[in-house]
């Protein structure tokens, strides 16, 4: 009995240390995204990729991402989750090298015409290596973070990542604009992509220090993708997956075109582009912890309902005005707030509906369906931006309106079929208003103070 208690205490200590390492890993992963991945589309535009090719970046992610995760989920049966994550995170970091070489070739005017295609090729491998470890990580982190405080912990982790993302995105935008004024924009991309590679290597180093709980798989725990599809309408997780897949399709029609709208249609510089796109992240920081508390108290489904009341209108909001102030404080801010809650609730809803043993497979199949939706939606958006011609309205605006209407239809028809599995307090408007007034404290200043203390983000 004493030995069991000691072993349990040892495991809890290891999990606690791993959660702290996960915070550090999240910081570097956020840095990799903010100064690297965020600039894939602007980089494609800088090397003269066509509008349809820029839109195809989202389509490639939607297709190769879930296929890679499907492959990654099968690896869990043969290899430890930690080994899967370590190997592919390292390969992902190394993929920055050929992308940097592409930038150098363009800077010196070497084979510039085919470089957009070459970039798409290596971008595809980057997507593959970044997605293969996701099922293993999703299962792994689920065993490290106890379900009693999962919503709060993930919201805190995302809050810290968001803060880092905002700061680094602004810094990187100023770096790019500085080099652009010197007619050396490509050199700016090279600097940022090199730093992104270093950050991803730090992610790999952090994963090496994390504890991996043993995962015991039974024969009955495996089910094929075909089995999943056959029973997809028979269970709550399956119905939720259908909803997310079709919502992803409707979202991806217009979302990859926002960068084209801001950089080519409105002709904003990099600093303005980043200010607009990251303002949503900044505003989400204020509400992220609140979303986590609402999810823990009232349920993740309630958060999804609240956020999907607004998500369908976001594409239309982008085109109502070209004022920078408007774009920051209306579409970007609203989008950031609602997507923070939606993404958090969706991840937690999967944990609620799927057992630990089946989690790796379930998330890969879920991502496969969502990825197919992204692939088809982004592909349709790429075709529309290339071939659609309308005299009454700007074709880009027509695509945004069409995407918005389709989002509304998906939410209205499919979301009511999804249910909350875990029992939570009854959702009441008055109670929610009181919670909003109470829990929106601390202020932004107090939130910033929390961010500066990493210990608070791993405290139970």
C-alpha positions as CSV (number, residue, x, y, z in Angstrom):
1,X,0.0,0.0,0.0
2,X,2.8,2.4,0.9
3,X,4.7,1.5,-2.3
4,X,1.6,2.2,-4.4
5,X,1.2,5.6,-2.7
6,X,4.9,6.4,-3.3
7,X,4.6,5.3,-7.0
8,X,1.4,7.4,-7.4
9,X,3.2,10.4,-5.9
10,X,6.2,9.9,-8.1
11,X,4.0,9.8,-11.2
12,X,2.1,12.9,-10.2
13,X,5.4,14.7,-9.7
14,X,6.5,13.6,-13.2
15,X,3.2,14.8,-14.7
16,X,3.6,18.1,-13.0
17,X,7.1,18.6,-14.4
18,X,5.9,17.5,-17.8
19,X,3.1,20.1,-17.7
20,X,5.7,22.8,-16.9
21,X,7.8,21.5,-19.9
22,X,4.7,21.6,-22.0
23,X,4.3,25.3,-21.2
24,X,7.9,25.9,-22.4
25,X,7.2,23.7,-25.5
26,X,4.1,25.8,-26.2
27,X,6.1,29.0,-26.0
28,X,8.6,27.9,-28.6
29,X,5.9,26.3,-30.8
30,X,4.1,29.6,-30.7
31,X,7.3,31.4,-31.6
32,X,7.8,29.0,-34.6
33,X,4.3,29.8,-35.8
34,X,4.5,33.6,-35.2
35,X,7.8,34.2,-37.0
36,X,7.6,31.3,-39.4
37,X,4.4,29.6,-40.3
38,X,2.3,32.7,-40.2
39,X,4.4,34.1,-43.1
40,X,4.0,31.1,-45.5
41,X,1.3,32.9,-47.5
42,X,3.0,36.3,-47.5
43,X,6.2,34.5,-48.6
44,X,4.4,32.8,-51.4
45,X,3.0,36.2,-52.5
46,X,6.6,37.7,-52.3
47,X,8.0,35.0,-54.6
48,X,5.2,35.8,-57.1
49,X,2.8,32.9,-56.5
50,X,-0.6,33.3,-58.1
51,X,-3.7,34.0,-56.0
52,X,-5.0,30.5,-56.7
53,X,-1.7,29.0,-55.6
54,X,-1.7,31.0,-52.4
55,X,-5.3,29.7,-51.7
56,X,-4.0,26.2,-52.4
57,X,-1.7,26.4,-49.4
58,X,-4.8,25.9,-47.2
59,X,-6.0,23.1,-49.5
60,X,-2.7,21.2,-49.2
61,X,-2.9,21.6,-45.4
62,X,-6.4,20.2,-45.4
63,X,-5.5,17.2,-47.5
64,X,-2.0,16.2,-46.3
65,X,-2.5,17.1,-42.7
66,X,-5.2,14.6,-41.9
67,X,-3.7,11.8,-44.1
68,X,-0.5,12.3,-42.1
69,X,-2.4,12.2,-38.8
70,X,-4.1,9.0,-39.9
71,X,-0.6,7.5,-40.5
72,X,0.6,8.9,-37.2
73,X,-2.3,7.3,-35.3
74,X,-1.3,3.8,-36.6
75,X,2.3,4.4,-35.4
76,X,1.0,4.6,-31.8
77,X,0.3,0.9,-32.0
78,X,4.0,0.1,-32.7
79,X,6.0,2.9,-31.1
80,X,5.9,5.1,-28.0
81,X,4.1,8.4,-28.4
82,X,7.2,10.2,-27.3
83,X,9.4,8.7,-30.0
84,X,6.8,9.5,-32.6
85,X,6.7,13.2,-31.5
86,X,10.5,13.6,-31.2
87,X,11.3,12.2,-34.6
88,X,8.8,14.2,-36.5
89,X,9.3,17.5,-34.7
90,X,13.0,17.2,-35.6
91,X,12.1,16.6,-39.3
92,X,9.7,19.5,-39.2
93,X,12.5,21.8,-37.9
94,X,14.8,20.6,-40.7
95,X,12.2,21.4,-43.4
96,X,13.0,25.1,-42.8
97,X,16.4,24.6,-44.6
98,X,15.0,24.0,-48.1
99,X,12.5,26.8,-47.7
100,X,15.4,29.1,-46.7
101,X,17.3,28.0,-49.8
102,X,14.2,28.8,-52.0
103,X,14.3,32.3,-50.6
104,X,18.0,32.6,-51.4
105,X,17.5,31.4,-54.9
106,X,14.7,34.0,-55.5
107,X,16.9,36.7,-54.0
108,X,19.7,36.0,-56.5
109,X,17.2,35.5,-59.4
110,X,17.9,31.8,-59.9
111,X,15.0,29.7,-61.5
112,X,12.5,32.2,-60.1
113,X,9.6,31.0,-62.3
114,X,9.5,27.5,-60.8
115,X,10.2,28.5,-57.2
116,X,6.5,28.9,-56.2
117,X,6.0,25.2,-57.2
118,X,9.2,24.2,-55.4
119,X,7.9,26.0,-52.3
120,X,4.6,24.1,-52.5
121,X,6.6,20.9,-52.7
122,X,8.6,21.5,-49.5
123,X,5.6,23.1,-47.8
124,X,3.8,19.8,-48.3
125,X,6.6,18.0,-46.4
126,X,6.5,20.5,-43.7
127,X,2.7,19.9,-43.3
128,X,3.3,16.1,-43.2
129,X,6.0,16.2,-40.5
130,X,4.0,18.7,-38.4
131,X,0.9,16.5,-38.5
132,X,2.2,13.0,-38.1
133,X,2.9,13.5,-34.3
134,X,-0.4,15.2,-33.5
135,X,-2.4,12.1,-32.6
136,X,0.4,10.9,-30.4
137,X,0.8,14.3,-28.7
138,X,-3.0,14.7,-28.3
139,X,-3.2,11.3,-26.5
140,X,0.0,12.0,-24.5
141,X,-1.0,15.4,-23.2
142,X,-4.4,14.0,-22.3
143,X,-2.8,11.5,-20.0
144,X,-0.7,14.3,-18.4
145,X,-3.4,16.8,-17.7
146,X,-6.2,15.6,-15.3
147,X,-9.7,16.1,-16.6
148,X,-10.8,18.0,-13.4
149,X,-8.8,21.1,-14.5
150,X,-8.3,20.4,-18.2
151,X,-10.3,23.4,-19.4
152,X,-8.5,25.8,-17.1
153,X,-5.1,24.4,-17.8
154,X,-5.4,24.5,-21.6
155,X,-6.9,28.0,-21.5
156,X,-3.9,29.2,-19.4
157,X,-1.4,27.5,-21.8
158,X,-3.1,29.0,-24.8
159,X,-3.1,32.4,-23.1
160,X,0.6,32.3,-22.7
161,X,1.1,31.1,-26.3
162,X,-1.1,33.9,-27.5
163,X,0.8,36.5,-25.6
164,X,4.1,35.3,-27.1
165,X,2.4,35.1,-30.5
166,X,1.3,38.8,-30.4
167,X,4.7,40.1,-29.3
168,X,6.7,38.1,-31.8
169,X,4.3,38.7,-34.7
170,X,4.7,42.4,-34.2
171,X,8.5,42.2,-34.0
172,X,8.7,40.1,-37.1
173,X,6.4,42.4,-39.0
174,X,8.7,45.4,-38.2
175,X,11.7,43.3,-39.3
176,X,10.0,42.4,-42.6
177,X,9.0,46.0,-43.3
178,X,12.5,47.2,-42.5
179,X,14.0,44.9,-45.0
180,X,11.3,45.7,-47.5
181,X,12.1,49.4,-47.4
182,X,15.7,48.4,-48.2
183,X,14.4,46.3,-51.2
184,X,15.5,43.2,-49.3
185,X,12.2,41.7,-48.3
186,X,13.3,38.2,-49.1
187,X,16.3,38.6,-46.7
188,X,13.8,39.5,-44.0
189,X,12.0,36.2,-44.7
190,X,15.3,34.3,-44.5
191,X,16.0,35.9,-41.1
192,X,12.6,35.0,-39.7
193,X,12.6,31.4,-41.1
194,X,16.1,30.8,-39.6
195,X,14.8,31.9,-36.2
196,X,11.7,29.7,-36.6
197,X,14.0,26.7,-37.2
198,X,15.8,27.4,-34.0
199,X,12.5,27.7,-32.1
200,X,11.3,24.3,-33.5
201,X,14.5,22.7,-32.3
202,X,13.8,24.1,-28.9
203,X,10.4,22.4,-29.1
204,X,12.2,19.1,-29.8
205,X,14.5,19.7,-26.8
206,X,11.5,20.4,-24.5
207,X,9.7,17.2,-25.6
208,X,12.8,15.2,-24.7
209,X,12.4,16.2,-21.1
210,X,8.7,15.2,-20.7
211,X,7.4,12.1,-19.0
212,X,5.3,9.7,-21.1
213,X,2.7,7.6,-19.1
214,X,2.4,4.0,-20.3
215,X,-0.4,3.5,-22.8
216,X,-1.9,0.0,-22.7
217,X,-3.8,-0.8,-25.9
218,X,-6.2,-3.7,-26.2
219,X,-7.3,-5.5,-29.3
220,X,-10.8,-4.0,-29.0
221,X,-9.4,-0.5,-28.9
222,X,-8.5,-0.4,-32.6
223,X,-11.1,0.5,-35.2
224,X,-10.5,1.3,-38.8
225,X,-11.4,4.6,-40.5
226,X,-14.0,2.7,-42.5
227,X,-15.5,1.4,-39.2
228,X,-15.5,4.9,-37.9
229,X,-17.4,6.2,-41.0
230,X,-19.9,3.4,-40.9
231,X,-20.9,4.3,-37.3
232,X,-20.4,8.1,-37.6
233,X,-24.1,8.9,-37.3
234,X,-24.7,6.5,-34.4
235,X,-22.7,8.3,-31.7
236,X,-22.2,11.8,-30.4
237,X,-18.6,12.0,-31.3
238,X,-19.4,11.0,-34.9
239,X,-22.1,13.6,-35.2
240,X,-19.8,16.2,-33.9
241,X,-17.2,15.1,-36.4
242,X,-19.7,15.6,-39.3
243,X,-20.5,19.0,-38.0
244,X,-16.8,20.0,-37.8
245,X,-16.0,18.6,-41.2
246,X,-18.8,20.6,-43.0
247,X,-18.1,23.7,-40.9
248,X,-14.4,23.4,-41.9
249,X,-15.5,23.2,-45.6
250,X,-17.6,26.3,-45.3
251,X,-14.9,28.2,-43.4
252,X,-12.1,27.3,-45.8
253,X,-13.8,28.7,-48.8
254,X,-13.0,32.3,-47.7
255,X,-10.5,32.1,-44.8
256,X,-7.4,31.5,-47.0
257,X,-8.3,34.5,-49.1
258,X,-8.1,37.0,-46.2
259,X,-4.4,37.4,-46.7
260,X,-4.9,38.1,-50.4
261,X,-7.6,40.7,-49.5
262,X,-5.3,42.5,-47.0
263,X,-2.0,42.3,-48.9
264,X,-3.1,42.5,-52.6
265,X,-6.6,44.0,-52.7
266,X,-6.1,46.6,-49.9
267,X,-2.3,46.8,-50.5
268,X,-1.4,46.9,-46.8
269,X,2.3,46.7,-45.7
270,X,3.5,43.8,-43.4
271,X,3.1,45.8,-40.2
272,X,-0.5,46.7,-40.9
273,X,-1.2,43.2,-42.0
274,X,0.2,41.7,-38.8
275,X,-1.5,44.4,-36.6
276,X,-4.9,43.4,-38.1
277,X,-4.4,39.6,-38.1
278,X,-2.9,39.4,-34.6
279,X,-5.3,41.8,-32.9
280,X,-7.8,38.9,-32.7
281,X,-5.1,36.9,-30.8
282,X,-4.6,39.8,-28.4
283,X,-8.3,40.2,-27.7
284,X,-8.7,36.5,-27.2
285,X,-6.2,36.6,-24.4
286,X,-8.6,38.6,-22.3
287,X,-11.4,36.1,-22.8
288,X,-9.5,32.8,-23.0
289,X,-9.5,32.0,-19.3
290,X,-13.1,33.0,-19.1
291,X,-14.0,30.5,-21.9
292,X,-12.2,27.8,-20.0
293,X,-14.2,28.5,-16.8
294,X,-17.5,28.6,-18.7
295,X,-16.6,25.3,-20.4
296,X,-15.7,23.7,-17.0
297,X,-18.9,25.0,-15.4
298,X,-21.5,24.8,-18.1
299,X,-20.0,22.4,-20.6
300,X,-18.1,22.6,-23.8
301,X,-21.2,22.3,-25.9
302,X,-22.6,25.5,-24.5
303,X,-19.4,27.3,-25.5
304,X,-19.7,25.9,-29.0
305,X,-23.3,27.1,-29.3
306,X,-22.4,30.6,-28.1
307,X,-19.4,31.0,-30.5
308,X,-21.2,29.6,-33.5
309,X,-23.9,32.2,-33.2
310,X,-21.2,34.7,-34.4
311,X,-18.7,32.7,-36.5
312,X,-20.9,32.6,-39.6
313,X,-20.9,36.4,-39.8
314,X,-17.1,36.9,-39.7
315,X,-16.4,36.8,-43.5
316,X,-19.0,39.5,-44.2
317,X,-17.5,41.7,-41.4
318,X,-14.2,41.7,-43.3
319,X,-15.6,43.5,-46.4
320,X,-17.9,46.1,-44.8
321,X,-15.0,48.6,-44.4
322,X,-11.4,49.0,-45.4
323,X,-10.6,51.2,-42.4
324,X,-7.6,49.8,-40.4
325,X,-9.3,50.7,-37.1
326,X,-12.5,48.9,-38.2
327,X,-10.6,45.8,-39.3
328,X,-8.8,45.6,-36.0
329,X,-11.7,46.2,-33.7
330,X,-14.5,44.5,-35.5
331,X,-13.8,41.4,-37.7
332,X,-10.4,40.6,-36.2
333,X,-11.3,41.2,-32.6
334,X,-14.7,39.4,-32.8
335,X,-13.1,36.5,-34.7
336,X,-10.3,36.1,-32.2
337,X,-12.6,36.1,-29.2
338,X,-15.1,33.5,-30.6
339,X,-12.5,31.3,-32.2
340,X,-10.6,31.1,-28.9
341,X,-13.7,29.7,-27.2
342,X,-14.7,27.5,-30.1
343,X,-11.2,25.8,-30.5
344,X,-10.8,25.3,-26.7
345,X,-14.3,23.7,-26.4
346,X,-13.9,21.5,-29.4
347,X,-10.6,20.0,-28.1
348,X,-12.1,19.4,-24.7
349,X,-15.3,17.9,-26.2
350,X,-13.2,15.3,-27.9
351,X,-11.5,14.4,-24.5
352,X,-15.0,14.1,-23.0
353,X,-16.3,11.8,-25.7
354,X,-13.4,9.5,-26.3
355,X,-11.5,7.1,-23.9
356,X,-7.8,7.4,-23.4
357,X,-7.0,4.2,-25.3
358,X,-9.0,5.3,-28.4
359,X,-8.0,8.9,-28.3
360,X,-5.1,8.7,-30.8
361,X,-7.2,7.0,-33.4
362,X,-10.3,9.2,-32.8
363,X,-8.4,12.5,-33.2
364,X,-6.8,11.3,-36.4
365,X,-10.1,10.2,-37.9
366,X,-11.7,13.4,-36.7
367,X,-8.9,15.5,-38.2
368,X,-9.2,13.4,-41.4
369,X,-12.8,14.4,-41.8
370,X,-12.1,18.0,-40.9
371,X,-9.1,18.0,-43.3
372,X,-11.2,16.8,-46.2
373,X,-13.5,19.7,-45.5
374,X,-10.6,22.1,-45.5
375,X,-9.2,20.6,-48.7
376,X,-12.5,20.8,-50.6
377,X,-13.4,24.2,-49.2
378,X,-10.0,25.8,-49.9
379,X,-9.9,24.1,-53.3
380,X,-13.3,25.6,-54.1
381,X,-12.2,29.0,-52.9
382,X,-9.1,28.7,-55.2
383,X,-11.2,27.9,-58.2
384,X,-13.7,30.7,-57.5
385,X,-11.0,33.3,-57.1
386,X,-9.5,32.3,-60.4
387,X,-12.6,31.8,-62.6
388,X,-15.5,33.7,-60.9
389,X,-16.5,36.8,-62.8
390,X,-19.4,39.0,-61.5
391,X,-20.1,42.5,-62.6
392,X,-22.5,43.5,-59.8
393,X,-20.0,42.8,-57.0
394,X,-16.3,42.2,-56.5
395,X,-15.7,38.4,-56.9
396,X,-13.7,38.3,-53.7
397,X,-16.6,39.9,-51.8
398,X,-19.0,37.4,-53.4
399,X,-16.9,34.5,-52.1
400,X,-16.9,35.9,-48.6
401,X,-20.7,36.3,-48.6
402,X,-21.2,32.8,-50.0
403,X,-18.9,31.3,-47.3
404,X,-20.8,33.2,-44.6
405,X,-24.2,31.9,-45.8
406,X,-22.8,28.3,-46.0
407,X,-21.5,28.6,-42.4
408,X,-25.0,29.6,-41.2
409,X,-26.6,26.6,-42.9
410,X,-24.1,24.1,-41.3
411,X,-24.5,25.6,-37.8
412,X,-28.3,25.7,-38.0
413,X,-28.8,22.2,-39.4
414,X,-26.1,20.1,-37.8
415,X,-25.1,21.6,-34.4
416,X,-28.4,20.8,-32.7
417,X,-27.7,17.1,-33.3
418,X,-24.6,17.2,-31.1
419,X,-25.1,16.7,-27.3
420,X,-23.2,17.3,-24.1
421,X,-22.0,14.1,-22.6
422,X,-20.8,15.2,-19.1
423,X,-23.3,16.7,-16.7
424,X,-22.8,20.4,-16.0
425,X,-24.8,23.2,-14.3
426,X,-27.9,24.3,-16.2
427,X,-27.1,27.2,-18.5
428,X,-28.9,30.4,-17.5
429,X,-28.5,33.8,-19.0
430,X,-28.6,35.6,-15.7
431,X,-26.0,33.3,-14.2
432,X,-23.8,33.8,-17.2
433,X,-24.0,37.6,-17.0
434,X,-23.0,37.5,-13.4
435,X,-20.1,35.2,-14.3
436,X,-19.0,37.5,-17.1
437,X,-19.0,40.5,-14.8
438,X,-17.1,38.6,-12.1
439,X,-14.7,36.5,-14.1
440,X,-13.5,39.2,-16.6
441,X,-11.4,40.3,-13.7
442,X,-8.4,40.4,-13.5
443,X,-7.9,43.3,-15.9
444,X,-5.5,43.2,-18.8
445,X,-2.7,44.5,-16.5
446,X,-3.3,41.7,-14.1
447,X,-3.4,39.2,-17.0
448,X,0.0,40.5,-18.1
449,X,1.3,40.0,-14.6
450,X,0.1,36.4,-14.6
451,X,1.7,35.8,-18.0
452,X,5.1,36.9,-16.6
453,X,4.8,34.1,-13.9
454,X,5.1,30.7,-15.5
455,X,4.5,28.9,-12.2
456,X,0.9,30.1,-12.2
457,X,0.3,28.3,-15.5
458,X,1.1,24.9,-14.1
459,X,-0.4,25.2,-10.6
460,X,-3.2,22.8,-10.0
